[in-house]
Amino acid sequence: MNITLIGMPGSGKTAVGKELAAMLDYKLIDPDRLMEKKYSCLLQAFLDKNGEEKFLKKEEEIAIAAAKGKNNLVISPGGSIVYCPKAMEYFQEISTIFYLKTPLAVIEKRIGNRERAIVGLKEKTLGCLYAERSPLYEKWAEAAIDANRDAKSVALEILEKLRSIHGAQRF
């Protein structure tokens, strides 16, 4: 049993993933960090050098490879993973997907002026990306979770949802 967390950058996937992994004694997989390690550069540098198409291709490959054949994972891919249908179909097969739904204003506050590799941000505003991606997150997720609160509360709600979806005896 694996769990995948999807949502916009700044929605809390990493923080919630850490809490959830600790509660379940699962391993946290963060494909963005794996990509940085593999290419020895920050995601923004990779994106600037290689472009969005190659970025998405590599993001998809690394995310799938990191989870392949493994169990008891919390997978926390980058927000643009929903542009990678092959990865999302794979995650649907091997995990329960939760969308960390966060208001745009909260995401803007959390991100602030920090430089982040956000696919599509050169051509579109964060608000446009939010509007574009939200239906994709809804499409792929088994459940949407209000992530406009502390990571521990979000993780506890995910555990409740898992119990109702898969049965209390598993969690």
N, C-alpha and C positions, 0 to 999 in steps of 0.2 A: 504494500500500500504506500503510495506516494501522494504528496500534496504539491500542487503548483499554485503560486500566487502571481496574479497578473494585475496590471494597473498602470496608470501614468507614472512617469518619473516624479518622485516626491510623494507618492501615495503611501509609502511606508513598507514596501515589500521586503526590504532587507531587515528592518527592525522587527517587523512582525515575524518574518522567517526565522530570525534568531530566537525569539521567544518561543515560537511553536516547536522548533527543532529541540530546544532545551526541555520543553514540557513533555515531548513524546520520546525523547532520547533518539531522535532522528538526526541524520546528517544534513546540513544546509549546503545546497549547491547554488552558487551565484555565477551563472555563465559570463556575466560582464567581467568579474574579477578573473575568471579563467582565460577570457580573451585577452585581457591586459597582460596577464602572465605569459601566455603563449607568444604574443607579438611584442613583448617588452616595451609597451608604450601605453599611454592613457587612451581611453576610448575615443576622446575627441581628436587626438592626433591621428589615430587609425582612420576615423571617419573623414577627417580633412584630407588625408593622403590618398585614400582609396575610394571614397565616394560612398553614397548610401547603398547602392545595389550590392557592392562587395561586402559592405558592413553587414547587411541583412543576411547575406549568404553565409558568412562566417559565424554570425550570431546563431543562426539556425543549426549549422553543423556542430558547433561547440555545445550548444544546449542539448541536442539529441545525444551526442556522444557522452556527455557527462552523466546522463541518466540511464543510458542503455544497459539493460540487464541488471539494474540495481533496484533495491527496495528500501523502504524506510527512509525516504528522502523528502526534504522540503526544498522545492525548486523555485528559485526566485530570479526569473529571467528579466532582461531589460524590457521597458515598456513597449518597445517597437516589435517585440516577438509576435504580436498579433498580425503583423504584416507577413508572417512566415507560416502559411497554411500547413506545410509539411510538419513543422515543429508542433503546431497547435493540435493537429490530428494525433500526433504521437503522444503528446501530453494527455489528451483525452483518453487514450488507450491505457496509459500506465498510471494515471493519477486522478485525483479529484481536484478540479480547478476552481479557485476562488478569486473573484474580482474584488480588489480592495478599492471600493468606490469612495472617492474623495472629491469634495467640491473644488472647482477651478481656483477660487480665491485662496483656498488652503494650500493647494499645490504651488501656486505662484509665491506664496509667503515662504513655504518650505524650501523651494528652490532658490529664491532670492536672486542675487546676481552671480551665484556660483556658476562657473563654466561646467556644463554637462553635455555629454554627447547625446543629443536628442535628434533622432532621425526626423527630417522634415522641417526643422525649425529655421533653416535658412530661407525657405520659401514661404513659410506660414507662421502665423502667430501661435503662441501656446494655446490660446483659446480655440483657434481653428483645429489644431491637432487634437485637443480635448474633444471637440464636437465630432471629429472624424473617427477617433479611436473608441470612444465610449460605446457605440453600438457593437464594435468588434469584441470588446471586453465582455459585454453582455452576452453576445452570441456564443463565445467559447466557455464561459463560466457555468459551473453547476449552480453556484450561488454567488450573489453580490453581498458584500459585507461593508457596513459603514465604517470607513477607516479614519474618520475625523475624530480620533481620540487616541489614547495612549496604546502602544503596541501590545501590552499585556492583555488589555481588554479585548482588542481585536482578535488576538490569538485564542483567548478563552471562548469567544463567540464561534470561531472556526471549529474548535473542539466540540462545541454543542451541536453545530451543524453536521459535523462528521458522525457524531453519535446517532443523530436522527436519520442520516442517509445510509450509514453502514451498520448500525446497531451498536448499542452501548457496550457490548462485550469486547469490541475491538479497541476501544479507547478508554 
